[in-house]
Amino acid sequence: MSFPSLGRWGGRLHGALTLSLLLALTPAFAQEQAGAQEKATKVVSVGGSVTEIAVALGAKDRLIGRDTTSTFPAEIMALPDVGYVRALSPEGVLSLGPDLVIAEADAGPAEAVEVLKAAGVPFVQMPGDPTPAGVLAKITAVGEALGLPEEARALADKVGAGLAAAETRAAAVTAPKRVLFILSMQGGKVMAGGEGSSAEGIIRLAGGVNAAAGFHGYKQMTDEAVLAAAPDVLLMMDREGNLKIANDDVLKHPALSQTPAAKAGAIIRMDGMLLLGFGPRTPEAADALYADLYGNGG
């Protein structure tokens, strides 16, 4: 996966004039950071699951900006977009005058985060473990950041019940299917979700086995590795444009076309944020994926 170049930050981040201008853009510079979260009424939310949690906690009216991955619920799309979660524009964030930024664990780049913190804006990053426990920890952390601990407890109880049900169901699967999550196929290279990835997390929660082993995170697999993985099912995000993976792309690929999944036409597509977000809708994602994998029984 390619990301925008960060080279434009080189030399600017430590420039006195640039930093002074950035600091002047936000009233939060004069605030004490301690306790700022409780007073926050102008919040920028960075990361789709963090935004979903904030809305579920009843804080939608306090949000003044979002990142590109924050697309649910639909009304959030009306908020100003401050950039991709891992390629934030500090100027764009600061121009909104926030008194708090809540963000996914992998928000960045680090240089942008440094500028925001130097400007005195409380920047709170949430746990990012793609597990049921990680979802509940994230809900709790967002609730603490927004000063809504009771609402967070109620939401965690509700979501936790759904996650527990999914875990129980997954444990009862007697013939788990091998699932290969394909993030992209740019240049004919299969980039898949390996160990510790959010893709592996949701596959397990739906009662499947991650077919991609031997590497962590999202990486390209060789054709030999794809064949050795022998997936029963191919799982992809439902995308449009250049990132869309059509069935023809799969069936023409020299390795994917030879897998049991391709031969059986076992291809599942789901909304990316629902599938991989590990937020309040994760029980729904696990239910949907389980139904696609096993129908009425595992």
Beta strands, then each sheet from edge to edge (+ up, - down):
strand 1: 43-46
strand 2: 63-66
strand 3: 83-84
strand 4: 87-88
strand 5: 100-103
strand 6: 123-125
strand 7: 178-184
strand 8: 190-193
strand 9: 209-210
strand 10: 218-221
strand 11: 233-237
strand 12: 267-270
sheet 1: 2+ 1+ 5+ 6+
sheet 2: 3+ 4-
sheet 3: 9+ 7+ 8- 10+
sheet 4: 9+ 7+ 11+ 12+
end
